[in-house]
Amino acid sequence: MSQEHAVVLHRSSTRVLLGINLFFVALWSITLLNPQKLNILWFLVVVLLAVLFIVRNKNVSRTDVIIAVILGCLAAPSSMFMGVCSAVAYVGGVSVLKKSKHAIVLCKMVNKKEILKTICLALLVGLALGTVNILLAKISWNIAFSLKPEWFLNAMRAGISEEIIFRFFFFATCIYFIKDRLLSKLDNFLCYLVMILPHVLLHFNTANFALGSVLALALLFGLPFAVMQRKRDVSSAIGAHIVVDVIRFCSFGV
């Protein structure tokens, strides 16, 4: 491949990734018209794309489906809908990434040492970010500590579904549409943006939107989880996310 051709491909990838970011921002803007009814559009897009990836790639194994069902079942007690969407998104994402040069693995299960690293990373990051979250949240809310089974179920659902759908699957979407090409620094940045921005924007509406809050949420929580997925594995990000939410739910009940 000539250098000129490589430059053309990189520019094409950059345009595609920028377009994906703009699409998700536009989708969020549409849902602001009626969040309670229109937020379903996010999951409709995810399911349609996942089915497209599965049909096009034709490489889903029985193991992939079993893992997807397990993840879905773990999220389902808090929300059956999110459990199903998580399972479908996982299979769709795996069908894209399993043979990609940008592959993200669910868990580095090479040996016990690697599994222990994932667990320790999840706990350390989760406890650190959970503490930061409490310090920020107590400015607006009073701490009312409680232990309820539903807090743990809600945290499980949030950790699994949000990391699978809004990070793992959205990254797979980027890789699919740029046809698994090498990523330039700008492309890599845009991929991280796709893994962070849509999920962060879902926390805001016309009443509470503030650029500073968006940036804070993206940098303090979205970015660490995205980096954990890209640099380590999905399980570490899911684990850390669950720990953060358990701490929040038990501290504030929301």
C-alpha positions as CSV (number, residue, x, y, z in Angstrom):
1,M,0.0,0.0,0.0
2,S,1.4,3.4,-1.0
3,Q,1.7,6.2,1.5
4,E,-0.8,8.2,-0.4
5,H,-3.4,5.4,-0.3
6,A,-2.8,4.9,3.4
7,V,-3.5,8.6,4.0
8,V,-6.7,8.4,2.0
9,L,-7.9,5.4,4.1
10,H,-7.0,7.2,7.4
11,R,-9.0,10.2,6.3
12,S,-11.9,8.0,5.4
13,S,-11.8,6.3,8.8
14,T,-11.7,9.7,10.5
15,R,-14.7,10.9,8.6
16,V,-16.6,7.7,9.5
17,L,-15.7,8.0,13.2
18,L,-16.7,11.6,13.3
19,G,-20.0,10.7,11.6
20,I,-20.7,8.1,14.3
21,N,-20.1,10.6,17.0
22,L,-22.4,13.1,15.4
23,F,-25.0,10.5,14.9
24,F,-25.1,9.6,18.6
25,V,-25.2,13.3,19.5
26,A,-28.1,13.8,17.1
27,L,-29.8,10.7,18.6
28,W,-29.5,12.1,22.1
29,S,-30.8,15.4,20.9
30,I,-33.9,13.7,19.5
31,T,-34.5,11.8,22.7
32,L,-34.5,15.1,24.6
33,L,-37.9,15.8,23.1
34,N,-39.4,13.1,25.3
35,P,-36.8,11.1,27.2
36,Q,-39.3,8.7,28.8
37,K,-40.6,7.5,25.4
38,L,-37.8,8.2,23.0
39,N,-34.9,6.7,25.0
40,I,-36.0,3.4,23.5
41,L,-34.4,4.6,20.2
42,W,-30.9,4.0,21.7
43,F,-31.7,0.3,22.2
44,L,-33.5,-0.1,18.9
45,V,-30.4,1.2,17.2
46,V,-28.2,-1.2,19.2
47,V,-30.3,-4.2,18.5
48,L,-30.6,-3.5,14.8
49,L,-26.8,-2.9,14.5
50,A,-26.1,-6.1,16.5
51,V,-28.3,-8.2,14.2
52,L,-26.5,-6.6,11.2
53,F,-23.1,-7.5,12.6
54,I,-24.1,-11.0,13.5
55,V,-25.6,-11.7,10.0
56,R,-22.8,-10.1,8.1
57,N,-19.9,-11.8,10.1
58,K,-21.5,-15.3,10.6
59,N,-18.9,-16.2,13.1
60,V,-20.8,-16.4,16.4
61,S,-20.0,-19.5,18.4
62,R,-22.0,-21.4,21.0
63,T,-19.6,-20.1,23.7
64,D,-20.3,-16.5,22.7
65,V,-24.1,-17.1,23.0
66,I,-23.7,-18.8,26.4
67,I,-21.6,-15.9,27.7
68,A,-24.1,-13.5,26.4
69,V,-26.9,-15.3,28.1
70,I,-25.0,-15.3,31.4
71,L,-24.4,-11.6,31.2
72,G,-28.0,-11.0,30.3
73,C,-29.2,-13.1,33.2
74,L,-27.0,-11.2,35.7
75,A,-28.5,-7.9,34.5
76,A,-32.1,-9.2,34.1
77,P,-33.2,-9.3,37.8
78,S,-33.0,-5.4,37.9
79,S,-34.3,-5.0,34.3
80,M,-35.3,-7.8,31.9
81,F,-35.2,-5.4,29.0
82,M,-31.6,-4.3,29.8
83,G,-30.6,-7.9,30.3
84,V,-31.9,-8.9,26.8
85,C,-30.3,-5.8,25.2
86,S,-27.0,-6.5,26.9
87,A,-27.0,-10.1,25.6
88,V,-27.8,-9.1,22.1
89,A,-25.2,-6.3,22.1
90,Y,-22.5,-8.6,23.5
91,V,-23.0,-11.2,20.7
92,G,-23.0,-8.4,18.1
93,G,-19.9,-6.8,19.5
94,V,-18.0,-10.1,19.7
95,S,-18.9,-11.0,16.1
96,V,-17.0,-7.8,15.1
97,L,-14.1,-7.9,17.5
98,K,-13.2,-11.5,18.0
99,K,-10.8,-11.5,15.0
100,S,-10.1,-7.8,14.9
101,K,-6.7,-6.3,15.3
102,H,-8.4,-4.0,17.8
103,A,-10.0,-6.9,19.8
104,I,-11.3,-6.4,23.3
105,V,-11.6,-9.5,25.4
106,L,-14.2,-10.1,28.1
107,C,-11.6,-11.3,30.6
108,K,-7.9,-12.1,30.4
109,M,-8.2,-15.7,31.7
110,V,-4.7,-16.8,30.7
111,N,-4.0,-17.9,34.2
112,K,-5.0,-17.3,37.9
113,K,-2.5,-14.4,38.1
114,E,-4.2,-12.6,35.2
115,I,-7.6,-13.2,36.7
116,L,-6.5,-11.8,40.0
117,K,-5.1,-8.7,38.3
118,T,-8.5,-8.1,36.7
119,I,-10.2,-8.5,40.1
120,C,-7.8,-6.2,41.9
121,L,-7.9,-3.6,39.2
122,A,-11.7,-3.6,39.3
123,L,-11.7,-3.2,43.1
124,L,-9.0,-0.5,43.3
125,V,-10.5,1.6,40.5
126,G,-14.0,1.1,41.7
127,L,-13.2,2.1,45.3
128,A,-11.3,5.1,44.2
129,L,-14.0,6.4,41.8
130,G,-16.7,5.4,44.2
131,T,-15.1,7.6,46.9
132,V,-14.8,10.5,44.4
133,N,-18.4,10.0,43.5
134,I,-19.5,10.3,47.1
135,L,-17.5,13.4,47.7
136,L,-19.1,15.1,44.6
137,A,-22.6,13.8,45.3
138,K,-22.8,14.8,48.9
139,I,-22.8,18.4,47.8
140,S,-26.3,17.9,46.5
141,W,-27.5,14.9,48.5
142,N,-27.5,13.9,52.1
143,I,-25.8,10.5,52.9
144,A,-28.4,8.0,54.1
145,F,-26.5,4.7,54.2
146,S,-28.5,1.5,53.7
147,L,-28.0,-2.0,52.5
148,K,-30.8,-3.4,50.3
149,P,-30.6,-6.3,47.8
150,E,-32.0,-4.0,45.1
151,W,-29.0,-1.7,45.3
152,F,-26.7,-4.6,44.4
153,L,-29.0,-5.8,41.6
154,N,-29.3,-2.3,40.2
155,A,-25.5,-1.9,40.3
156,M,-25.1,-5.3,38.6
157,R,-27.5,-4.2,35.8
158,A,-25.8,-0.8,35.4
159,G,-22.3,-2.2,35.4
160,I,-23.0,-5.0,32.9
161,S,-25.4,-3.3,30.5
162,E,-23.7,0.1,30.3
163,E,-20.2,-1.3,29.8
164,I,-21.4,-3.9,27.2
165,I,-23.8,-1.6,25.3
166,F,-22.3,1.8,25.5
167,R,-18.6,1.0,25.5
168,F,-17.9,-2.5,24.2
169,F,-20.6,-2.5,21.5
170,F,-20.1,1.1,20.5
171,F,-16.4,0.5,20.0
172,A,-17.2,-2.6,17.9
173,T,-19.5,-0.3,15.9
174,C,-16.6,2.0,15.2
175,I,-14.4,-0.9,14.1
176,Y,-17.0,-2.4,11.9
177,F,-17.7,0.8,10.0
178,I,-14.0,1.6,9.4
179,K,-13.5,-2.0,8.3
180,D,-10.9,-2.8,11.0
181,R,-8.3,-0.4,9.6
182,L,-5.4,0.8,11.7
183,L,-6.3,3.7,13.9
184,S,-4.4,7.0,13.7
185,K,-4.1,9.1,16.9
186,L,-7.1,11.1,15.9
187,D,-9.1,8.0,15.0
188,N,-8.2,6.5,18.4
189,F,-9.4,9.7,20.1
190,L,-12.7,9.5,18.2
191,C,-13.2,5.9,19.2
192,Y,-12.7,6.8,22.8
193,L,-15.2,9.6,22.3
194,V,-17.8,7.2,21.0
195,M,-17.2,4.9,24.1
196,I,-17.7,7.9,26.4
197,L,-19.9,10.6,25.1
198,P,-23.2,8.8,24.4
199,H,-23.3,7.2,27.8
200,V,-22.4,10.5,29.5
201,L,-25.0,12.5,27.5
202,L,-27.7,10.0,28.6
203,H,-27.3,11.4,32.2
204,F,-28.4,14.8,31.1
205,N,-31.5,16.5,29.8
206,T,-32.5,20.1,29.0
207,A,-33.0,20.8,32.7
208,N,-29.6,19.7,34.0
209,F,-27.3,20.0,31.1
210,A,-24.0,21.8,31.9
211,L,-20.8,21.5,29.9
212,G,-18.7,21.4,33.0
213,S,-20.7,18.5,34.4
214,V,-20.5,16.6,31.1
215,L,-16.7,17.0,31.0
216,A,-16.3,16.0,34.6
217,L,-18.4,12.9,34.2
218,A,-16.6,12.0,31.0
219,L,-13.1,12.4,32.5
220,L,-13.7,11.0,36.0
221,F,-15.9,8.0,35.1
222,G,-16.3,7.4,31.3
223,L,-12.6,7.6,30.4
224,P,-11.3,5.3,33.1
225,F,-13.8,2.6,32.2
226,A,-13.1,3.0,28.5
227,V,-9.3,2.8,29.1
228,M,-9.8,-0.3,31.2
229,Q,-11.7,-2.1,28.4
230,R,-9.2,-1.1,25.7
231,K,-6.0,-1.7,27.8
232,R,-7.2,-4.6,30.0
233,D,-10.5,-6.3,29.5
234,V,-14.3,-5.7,29.7
235,S,-14.6,-7.6,33.1
236,S,-12.3,-5.1,34.9
237,A,-14.5,-2.2,33.7
238,I,-17.7,-4.0,34.6
239,G,-16.4,-4.8,38.0
240,A,-15.2,-1.3,38.7
241,H,-18.5,0.2,37.5
242,I,-20.5,-2.2,39.7
243,V,-18.4,-1.2,42.8
244,V,-18.9,2.5,42.0
245,D,-22.7,2.1,41.8
246,V,-22.9,-0.1,44.8
247,I,-21.2,2.6,46.9
248,R,-23.5,5.2,45.4
249,F,-26.7,3.3,45.9
250,C,-25.9,2.3,49.4
251,S,-24.9,5.8,50.3
252,F,-27.7,7.8,48.7
253,G,-30.3,5.3,47.5
254,V,-30.2,6.7,44.0
